[in-house]
Amino acid sequence: MSSKQSPLLNNPLFGPLPYELQENLRALNPWWSGQPGPLLPKFRRWPFERLCSLLKSGVAPTTVLRGPRRVGKTVLLRQIIEYLLNGGVQAKRILYVPFDELPTLRGIKEPVLAISRWYENSVAGNTMNALAREGKPAFLFFDEVQNLDSWAPQTKNLVDNNSVRVMLTGSSSLRIEAGRDSLAGRVTSLNLGPMLLREIAGLQFQELVSPYWSDRDNGNLVRPDFWIEARRFGAIHREIRSRAFAAFSERGAYPFAHERSDVPWHELADHLNETIIKRAIQHDLRLGPRGQKRDERLLEEVFRLCCRYAGQAPGQSVFVPELKQALAANIGWQRVLSYMRFLDGTLLMRLIDPLELRLKRRKAPAKVALSDHSLRASWLQEVVPLDPQGLMDNPHLSDIAGHLAESTLGYFLASIPNLDMAYFPSRASEPEVDFVVTVGTRRIPIEVKYRRRIDPHEDTIGIRAFLEKTVYNAQFGLLITLEDDVQVTDPRIIPISLSSILWSR
């Protein structure tokens, strides 16, 4: 039976699929007709094997991969499809739908269900339940689902009534998180940010190094020897680590920046602005609750200030006057704060809240951590190196580099699953601590001192003050440095360079 004649195309519950949409779906799934898919990079990002395992045999029928735009989510999906096809999965058991590239979806109610039923009837040739009973389950890949208003209830209906394996991606954590409640018990989530330092070494220099620190190690973070070994791991790979960190300093951590290392910076900066920042602002955050349009110019200016104050905790006294001056308008702090939360939802940045201890009310503003320092460089048109040689050549940029190092570490730590992150603002009798990691009931204070000369006493005041308060339950602290050879006499303080801690995962 042809797709035009399918009885489900006139099912009143779902409505007909337009002929143009059917043809688009066939073009997006060329393996159905024995044709190859697009040429894919050979390099695979770190979640590849885990995603394959979750897709085929995970406890939950649905896997969600979320992350900011252009970090490689779609490439991963296509690589997994190629892996399944090469592994003997029949082509017609695989459906791929990118929901941000199909204008013919407009007007279709419940597109996830409508397309799934059309696929079942017109492509698979059998129901998904029948295929599963034959030991041949269908694999459905839905890309950028946050663009659908009710993706979660539709997915719940799909997996509740069909034995099927589903993988979803999304660029907006706000929309993805909003749908997870509907899928409780039916979904496993994985976050993907810009590339890890080891991945840059693999993609740029073809040097593949297994990680020292995996997600299963989080319980070991409260042991001092874990960090001493992490430092030793960095020393073993010092040469390639330094090369990868220099490449990261120069071009950031977005995959395309290293796939095309021949592209000059000004072209790369334009690409970052257009495909990541403006795309998120103009597309992901254009509409608010009940279809209300958000102010695009205000979003751009708020993001500009977040870039300017990356690694810092600018509050109302900083943002409101600068926005009033830039926009010549009366902008309220609550509106600014809500827009910062929206930007946090795109995963372009993370807002790190102050630590709440002993029932003290949180009064300090959140600290800003950008997903990648290259976004600041492109948006503000100001390149700031992070590697030791780059800072030696540009010593006047050391202060800004220190803030960006703090921003880089903050986003890195905030992206680790099941790890509680905060910072400790200065109080009347206690100095600020840049970050505090909480694992169970134990805490680790972390201070970033990103300069060549470290004063073992002055530069550790915050950590030592935190350690001496027994109520905070911290046995040691980390001092994050620019260089590898820093020595601290206090045995409770473990120095480790930023490049070594980034290299460990």
C-alpha positions as CSV (number, residue, x, y, z in Angstrom):
1,M,0.0,0.0,0.0
2,S,1.5,3.4,-0.9
3,S,1.8,6.2,1.7
4,K,-0.9,8.1,-0.1
5,Q,-3.3,5.2,0.4
6,S,-2.5,4.5,4.0
7,P,-5.7,4.3,6.0
8,L,-4.0,5.9,9.0
9,L,-3.4,9.1,7.0
10,N,-7.1,9.9,7.4
11,N,-7.3,8.8,11.0
12,P,-9.4,11.5,12.7
13,L,-7.3,11.3,15.8
14,F,-4.1,12.4,14.1
15,G,-5.3,13.9,10.8
16,P,-3.5,13.4,7.5
17,L,0.2,13.9,7.0
18,P,0.7,16.4,4.1
19,Y,2.3,14.8,1.1
20,E,5.3,17.2,1.3
21,L,6.0,16.1,4.9
22,Q,5.9,12.5,3.9
23,E,8.5,13.2,1.2
24,N,10.6,15.2,3.6
25,L,10.6,12.3,6.0
26,R,11.7,9.9,3.3
27,A,14.5,12.3,2.3
28,L,15.6,12.6,5.9
29,N,15.7,8.8,6.2
30,P,17.6,7.7,3.0
31,W,18.4,4.3,4.4
32,W,14.8,3.3,3.9
33,S,15.5,3.2,0.2
34,G,19.0,1.8,0.5
35,Q,20.8,5.1,0.1
36,P,23.6,6.3,2.4
37,G,23.1,9.1,4.9
38,P,25.3,12.2,5.0
39,L,29.1,11.9,5.5
40,L,29.8,12.0,9.2
41,P,32.9,12.9,11.2
42,K,34.9,9.8,12.3
43,F,35.5,11.4,15.7
44,R,32.9,10.5,18.3
45,R,32.2,12.6,21.3
46,W,32.4,11.0,24.8
47,P,28.7,10.0,25.3
48,F,28.6,7.8,22.2
49,E,29.1,4.4,23.8
50,R,26.9,5.3,26.8
51,L,24.1,6.5,24.5
52,C,24.3,3.4,22.4
53,S,24.0,1.3,25.6
54,L,21.0,3.4,26.9
55,L,19.2,3.2,23.6
56,K,19.5,-0.6,23.2
57,S,19.2,-1.8,26.8
58,G,18.6,1.1,29.2
59,V,16.1,0.7,32.0
60,A,14.0,3.6,30.6
61,P,12.6,3.4,27.1
62,T,13.5,7.1,26.4
63,T,16.9,8.8,26.5
64,V,17.2,12.6,26.4
65,L,20.4,14.2,25.3
66,R,20.4,17.9,26.0
67,G,22.9,20.7,25.5
68,P,23.5,24.0,23.9
69,R,23.4,24.4,20.1
70,R,26.3,23.3,18.0
71,V,27.9,20.9,20.5
72,G,27.3,17.9,18.3
73,K,24.0,16.4,19.4
74,T,22.7,15.8,15.9
75,V,26.0,14.4,14.8
76,L,25.8,11.9,17.7
77,L,22.3,10.9,16.7
78,R,23.4,10.3,13.1
79,Q,26.5,8.4,14.2
80,I,24.3,6.1,16.4
81,I,22.0,5.5,13.5
82,E,25.0,4.6,11.3
83,Y,26.3,2.3,14.1
84,L,22.9,0.5,14.2
85,L,22.7,0.1,10.5
86,N,26.3,-1.3,10.3
87,G,25.4,-3.6,13.2
88,G,22.6,-5.3,11.2
89,V,19.5,-3.4,12.3
90,Q,17.1,-3.3,9.4
91,A,16.9,0.2,7.9
92,K,13.1,0.4,8.2
93,R,13.3,-0.1,12.0
94,I,15.0,3.4,12.3
95,L,13.1,6.7,12.1
96,Y,14.9,10.1,12.3
97,V,12.9,13.4,12.6
98,P,14.5,16.8,13.1
99,F,11.8,19.0,14.5
100,D,13.6,22.2,13.8
101,E,13.8,21.6,10.1
102,L,10.3,20.6,9.1
103,P,8.1,23.7,8.3
104,T,5.5,21.2,6.9
105,L,4.8,20.2,10.5
106,R,2.8,23.4,11.1
107,G,-0.9,22.7,11.8
108,I,-0.4,19.0,12.6
109,K,-1.8,18.1,16.0
110,E,0.4,15.8,18.1
111,P,3.2,15.5,15.5
112,V,5.2,12.9,17.5
113,L,2.3,10.5,17.5
114,A,1.1,11.4,14.0
115,I,4.5,10.7,12.5
116,S,5.0,7.6,14.5
117,R,1.7,6.1,13.3
118,W,2.5,7.1,9.7
119,Y,6.0,5.5,10.0
120,E,4.5,2.3,11.6
121,N,2.0,1.9,8.8
122,S,3.8,3.2,5.7
123,V,7.5,2.4,6.4
124,A,7.9,-0.3,9.1
125,G,5.2,-2.5,7.6
126,N,4.1,-3.7,11.0
127,T,3.2,-2.3,14.4
128,M,6.0,-1.4,16.8
129,N,4.7,-3.9,19.3
130,A,4.7,-6.6,16.7
131,L,8.3,-5.8,15.7
132,A,9.3,-5.9,19.4
133,R,7.7,-9.3,19.9
134,E,9.8,-10.6,17.0
135,G,12.9,-9.3,18.7
136,K,13.3,-6.4,16.2
137,P,12.3,-3.2,18.1
138,A,12.0,0.1,16.3
139,F,14.4,2.9,17.1
140,L,13.0,6.4,17.0
141,F,15.2,9.5,17.0
142,F,13.6,12.9,17.6
143,D,15.9,15.9,17.2
144,E,15.3,19.3,18.9
145,V,12.0,18.3,20.4
146,Q,11.8,21.4,22.6
147,N,10.3,23.1,19.6
148,L,7.1,21.2,20.1
149,D,4.6,22.5,22.6
150,S,3.6,19.1,24.0
151,W,6.5,16.8,23.2
152,A,6.5,15.2,26.7
153,P,2.9,14.0,26.9
154,Q,3.1,12.7,23.3
155,T,6.3,10.8,24.1
156,K,4.7,9.4,27.3
157,N,1.7,8.1,25.3
158,L,4.1,6.6,22.7
159,V,6.3,4.7,25.1
160,D,3.4,3.7,27.4
161,N,1.6,2.0,24.6
162,N,4.4,0.7,22.4
163,S,7.5,-1.4,23.0
164,V,9.9,1.0,21.3
165,R,13.2,2.7,22.0
166,V,13.3,6.5,21.7
167,M,16.1,9.0,21.8
168,L,15.4,12.8,22.0
169,T,17.6,15.8,21.9
170,G,16.9,19.4,23.0
171,S,18.8,22.7,23.2
172,S,16.6,24.3,25.9
173,S,16.9,22.9,29.4
174,L,13.9,24.9,30.5
175,R,11.6,23.2,28.0
176,I,13.3,19.8,28.5
177,E,13.1,20.0,32.3
178,A,9.4,21.1,32.0
179,G,8.6,17.9,30.2
180,R,10.5,15.5,32.5
181,D,7.7,15.4,35.1
182,S,5.4,13.8,32.5
183,L,8.0,11.2,31.7
184,A,9.0,10.2,35.3
185,G,10.3,6.7,35.3
186,R,10.4,6.6,31.5
187,V,13.4,8.8,30.7
188,T,17.2,8.9,31.3
189,S,18.9,12.2,30.7
190,L,22.4,13.0,29.7
191,N,23.9,16.5,29.3
192,L,26.4,17.4,26.6
193,G,28.4,20.6,26.7
194,P,31.2,21.9,24.5
195,M,34.1,19.6,24.1
196,L,36.2,18.3,26.9
197,L,40.0,19.0,26.8
198,R,40.7,15.4,26.0
199,E,38.3,15.5,23.1
200,I,40.1,18.6,21.7
201,A,43.3,16.5,21.8
202,G,41.5,13.7,20.0
203,L,39.8,15.8,17.3
204,Q,42.6,18.3,16.7
205,F,45.7,16.1,17.2
206,Q,44.4,12.5,16.9
207,E,45.6,11.8,20.4
208,L,43.1,9.6,22.2
209,V,43.4,9.4,26.0
210,S,41.0,7.6,28.3
211,P,39.7,9.7,31.2
212,Y,40.8,9.5,34.7
213,W,37.5,10.8,36.2
214,S,34.2,9.2,35.2
215,D,30.7,9.9,36.5
216,R,30.9,6.8,38.7
217,D,33.8,8.5,40.6
218,N,31.8,11.3,42.1
219,G,31.8,9.6,45.5
220,N,35.6,9.6,45.5
221,L,35.8,13.4,45.2
222,V,35.9,13.8,49.0
223,R,39.2,11.8,49.1
224,P,42.4,14.0,48.9
225,D,44.2,11.2,47.0
226,F,41.7,11.4,44.2
227,W,42.8,14.9,43.4
228,I,46.5,14.1,43.9
229,E,46.1,11.3,41.4
230,A,44.2,13.7,39.0
231,R,47.2,16.0,39.2
232,R,49.6,13.1,38.5
233,F,47.4,12.1,35.5
234,G,47.8,15.6,34.1
235,A,51.5,15.5,34.6
236,I,51.8,12.1,32.7
237,H,50.1,13.7,29.7
238,R,51.6,17.1,30.1
239,E,52.8,17.6,26.5
240,I,49.5,16.8,24.7
241,R,47.5,18.4,27.5
242,S,49.4,21.7,27.0
243,R,48.8,21.5,23.2
244,A,45.1,20.9,23.7
245,F,44.8,23.6,26.3
246,A,46.5,26.1,23.9
247,A,44.1,25.1,21.2
248,F,41.2,25.5,23.6
249,S,42.5,28.9,24.7
250,E,42.7,30.1,21.1
251,R,39.5,28.7,19.6
252,G,37.3,27.6,22.5
253,A,35.6,24.2,22.7
254,Y,32.9,24.0,20.1
255,P,33.5,21.1,17.8
256,F,33.4,23.0,14.5
257,A,36.1,25.3,15.7
258,H,38.5,22.4,15.7
259,E,37.1,20.4,12.8
260,R,38.1,23.5,10.7
261,S,41.2,24.7,12.4
262,D,42.2,26.5,9.2
263,V,39.2,28.9,9.5
264,P,40.5,32.3,10.7
265,W,39.1,33.7,14.0
266,H,37.0,36.5,12.6
267,E,35.0,34.0,10.5
268,L,34.7,31.6,13.4
269,A,33.5,34.5,15.6
270,D,30.8,35.4,13.1
271,H,29.7,31.8,13.0
272,L,29.5,31.5,16.8
273,N,27.4,34.7,16.9
274,E,25.0,33.6,14.2
275,T,24.5,29.9,14.8
276,I,24.7,29.8,18.6
277,I,24.0,33.1,20.4
278,K,21.5,34.7,18.0
279,R,19.9,31.4,17.1
280,A,19.2,30.8,20.8
281,I,18.0,34.3,21.5
282,Q,15.9,34.7,18.3
283,H,14.6,31.1,18.2
284,D,14.7,29.3,21.5
285,L,13.7,32.2,23.7
286,R,11.5,34.2,21.3
287,L,8.2,33.1,22.9
288,G,7.5,33.1,26.6
289,P,4.5,31.8,28.5
290,R,1.2,32.0,26.7
291,G,2.9,33.0,23.5
292,Q,4.1,36.4,24.9
293,K,7.1,37.7,22.9
294,R,10.3,38.4,24.8
295,D,12.3,41.5,24.2
296,E,15.1,40.3,21.8
297,R,17.2,43.5,22.3
298,L,17.0,43.1,26.1
299,L,18.0,39.5,25.8
300,E,21.1,40.4,23.7
301,E,22.1,43.1,26.2
302,V,21.7,40.9,29.2
303,F,23.8,38.2,27.5
304,R,26.4,40.9,26.7
305,L,26.6,41.8,30.3
306,C,26.8,38.1,31.3
307,C,29.8,37.8,29.0
308,R,31.4,40.9,30.4
309,Y,31.1,39.7,34.0
310,A,31.7,36.0,33.4
311,G,33.2,34.4,36.4
312,Q,31.8,37.1,38.7
313,A,28.6,37.7,40.6
314,P,27.1,40.9,39.2
315,G,23.8,41.8,40.8
316,Q,21.1,44.5,40.5
317,S,23.5,47.3,41.2
318,V,25.6,46.4,38.1
319,F,23.0,45.2,35.6
320,V,20.2,47.7,36.0
321,P,22.1,50.9,35.5
322,E,24.1,49.5,32.6
323,L,20.9,48.2,30.9
324,K,19.1,51.5,31.5
325,Q,22.0,53.3,29.8
326,A,22.3,50.9,26.9
327,L,18.6,50.7,26.1
328,A,17.5,54.1,27.3
329,A,14.6,52.5,29.1
330,N,13.5,51.8,32.7
331,I,14.4,48.1,33.2
332,G,13.4,46.4,36.5
333,W,15.7,43.9,38.2
334,Q,13.1,41.1,38.3
335,R,12.7,41.2,34.6
336,V,16.5,41.2,34.2
337,L,16.8,38.2,36.5
338,S,14.1,36.3,34.6
339,Y,16.0,36.9,31.4
340,M,19.2,35.6,33.0
341,R,17.3,32.5,34.0
342,F,16.1,32.1,30.4
343,L,19.7,32.3,29.1
344,D,20.6,29.7,31.7
345,G,17.9,27.6,30.2
346,T,19.6,27.7,26.8
347,L,22.7,26.1,28.5
348,L,24.8,28.9,27.0
349,M,25.7,29.7,30.6
350,R,25.0,28.5,34.1
351,L,24.0,30.6,37.1
352,I,25.7,29.4,40.2
353,D,23.8,30.3,43.3
354,P,25.4,31.2,46.7
355,L,25.7,28.5,49.3
356,E,22.9,28.4,51.9
357,L,24.2,27.2,55.2
358,R,22.7,27.2,58.7
359,L,19.4,28.5,57.5
360,K,20.9,31.8,56.4
361,R,18.8,33.5,53.7
362,R,20.4,33.8,50.3
363,K,21.1,37.5,49.6
364,A,24.0,37.4,47.2
365,P,23.4,37.3,43.4
366,A,24.3,34.3,41.3
367,K,27.7,33.8,39.7
368,V,27.9,33.7,35.9
369,A,29.7,30.8,34.2
370,L,29.7,30.8,30.3
371,S,29.6,27.5,28.4
372,D,32.7,28.6,26.5
373,H,35.0,31.6,26.7
374,S,34.9,31.8,22.8
375,L,31.3,33.1,23.1
376,R,32.5,36.0,25.1
377,A,35.3,36.6,22.6
378,S,32.9,36.6,19.6
379,W,30.1,38.6,21.2
380,L,32.3,41.3,22.8
381,Q,35.0,41.1,20.1
382,E,37.7,40.8,22.7
383,V,40.0,37.8,22.6
384,V,41.5,36.8,26.0
385,P,44.0,33.9,26.1
386,L,43.9,31.3,28.9
387,D,47.1,29.4,28.3
388,P,50.3,30.3,30.1
389,Q,52.2,31.3,26.9
390,G,49.3,33.4,25.7
391,L,49.1,35.3,29.0
392,M,52.9,35.7,29.0
393,D,52.5,37.5,25.7
394,N,49.5,39.5,26.9
395,P,50.1,40.2,30.6
396,H,47.6,43.1,30.6
397,L,44.8,40.6,30.1
398,S,45.7,38.6,33.2
399,D,42.8,39.9,35.4
400,I,40.2,39.2,32.8
401,A,41.7,35.8,32.2
402,G,41.4,35.0,35.9
403,H,37.7,35.7,35.7
404,L,37.3,33.6,32.6
405,A,39.2,30.7,34.3
406,E,36.7,30.9,37.1
407,S,33.9,30.9,34.6
408,T,35.4,27.9,32.8
409,L,35.8,25.9,35.9
410,G,32.3,26.8,37.1
411,Y,30.6,25.6,34.0
412,F,32.8,22.4,34.0
413,L,31.8,21.5,37.6
414,A,28.1,22.6,37.1
415,S,27.8,20.1,34.2
416,I,28.8,17.1,36.2
417,P,25.8,14.9,37.0
418,N,24.6,14.7,40.6
419,L,27.2,17.2,41.9
420,D,26.0,20.1,44.0
421,M,27.7,23.3,43.1
422,A,27.6,26.7,44.8
423,Y,29.9,29.6,45.7
424,F,30.4,31.1,49.1
425,P,29.9,34.9,49.2
426,S,31.9,37.0,51.6
427,R,30.2,37.6,55.0
428,A,31.0,39.8,57.9
429,S,33.7,37.5,59.3
430,E,34.3,35.1,56.5
431,P,36.0,35.7,53.1
432,E,34.6,34.6,49.8
433,V,35.3,31.1,48.4
434,D,35.0,30.8,44.6
435,F,33.2,27.5,44.6
436,V,32.0,24.9,47.1
437,V,31.3,21.3,45.9
438,T,29.0,19.2,48.1
439,V,29.1,15.4,47.9
440,G,26.6,13.9,50.4
441,T,27.4,15.7,53.7
442,R,31.0,16.6,52.8
443,R,32.1,19.8,51.2
444,I,35.2,20.9,49.1
445,P,36.1,24.6,49.0
446,I,37.7,25.6,45.7
447,E,39.7,28.8,45.1
448,V,40.9,30.0,41.6
449,K,44.2,31.9,41.6
450,Y,45.0,32.2,38.0
451,R,48.4,33.9,37.9
452,R,52.1,33.1,37.8
453,R,53.0,34.0,41.3
454,I,51.0,32.4,44.1
455,D,51.3,33.5,47.7
456,P,50.8,30.4,49.7
457,H,49.4,32.4,52.6
458,E,47.4,35.3,51.1
459,D,45.9,33.3,48.2
460,T,44.6,30.6,50.5
461,I,42.8,32.7,53.1
462,G,39.3,31.8,51.8
463,I,40.0,28.1,51.8
464,R,41.6,28.1,55.2
465,A,38.8,30.1,56.8
466,F,36.2,27.7,55.3
467,L,38.2,24.6,56.5
468,E,38.5,25.9,60.0
469,K,34.7,26.1,60.5
470,T,33.9,22.5,61.5
471,V,30.2,23.0,60.8
472,Y,31.0,23.2,57.1
473,N,32.4,19.6,57.2
474,A,35.3,20.1,54.8
475,Q,38.6,18.3,55.3
476,F,40.6,19.8,52.4
477,G,40.3,22.3,49.6
478,L,41.5,22.8,46.0
479,L,43.6,25.7,44.7
480,I,43.2,26.0,41.0
481,T,46.2,27.5,39.3
482,L,47.7,28.6,36.0
483,E,50.9,26.6,36.2
484,D,51.5,23.0,37.3
485,D,54.4,23.6,39.7
486,V,52.6,25.5,42.6
487,Q,53.6,24.3,46.1
488,V,51.5,25.0,49.2
489,T,52.8,24.2,52.7
490,D,49.4,23.6,54.2
491,P,48.7,19.8,53.7
492,R,44.9,20.5,53.6
493,I,45.2,22.5,50.4
494,I,45.8,20.6,47.1
495,P,47.0,22.8,44.2
496,I,46.1,21.6,40.7
497,S,46.2,23.6,37.4
498,L,43.1,24.4,35.5
499,S,44.3,22.4,32.5
500,S,44.9,19.4,34.7
501,I,41.4,19.4,36.2
502,L,39.8,19.9,32.8
503,W,42.0,17.1,31.4
504,S,40.9,14.6,34.1
505,R,37.4,14.0,32.7
